[in-house]
Amino acid sequence: MLNIKQLEVGYGESMILRNVNVRLEPGQVVCLMGRNGVGKTTLMKTIMGLLKPKKGEIRFGERDITPLPPDKRAKAGIGYVPQGRDIFAQLTVEENLLLGYEAGLLRKPAIPASIYDMFPVLKEMLHRKGGDLSGGQQQQLAIARALMSEPRVLLLDEPMEGIQPSIVQLIESIIENIKSNREIAVLLVEQSLEFATRIADYYYVLDRGTIAAEGSSSELSEEQVRRHLTV
């Protein structure tokens, strides 16, 4: 579904990613791990079209999307929840959600019941401003907004960062639900090895801008992964 080949990305003369190869299949949850500053967010931004690679190719299905801008990638079926959420603080929860339709191909007049089934708290807060929500509620809103466009690939950049344990469990259950439907592929940046091993089908570990290790939970040992996560 999403196939990244020999990707190289940098800022000016500084190279952040070198010869990165990543693949996602339909319905698969893939976890991208690594220490801070190794290029995880850079990779996510490049997939979304916010950064232009110096070399390499990004294919979505049979289509080469490397030259496409972010809005075209969103319409092609890629949803993105960035680190820090980036919700619109002055807009209501309902307005934030409806903006999610703008990213997709189809515009609909109402928010589907499935969104409220996954995120019941949002139904209770439809008319509250996004900036008035707690961090965990904002994260739910950001994920729900991305799902409104009915993506085929969902990019989640550290969705558990800075939120309370009860919301972590909720978001984990939502990702599990997405996984069980086998329709959306999820690329997840996550620092917690325990969480990743519970939910991911496959792992990529970034170290110094390159893929240092990869494999399924049965192929990668905890020792192999931790070697690249500790300073």
Secondary structure, DSSP 8 states (H G I E B T S, - for coil): -EEEEEEEEEETTEEEEEEEEEEE-TT-EEEEE--TTSSHHHHHHHHHTSS--SEEEEEETTEE-TT--HHHHHHHTEEEE-TT----TTSBHHHHHHHHHHHSS---SS--HHHHHH-HHHHHTTTSBGGGS-HHHHHHHHHHHHHHT--SEEEEESTTTT--HHHHHHHHHHHHHHHHHT--EEEEE-S-HHHHHHH-SEEEEEETTEEEEEE-TTTS-HHHHHHHH--
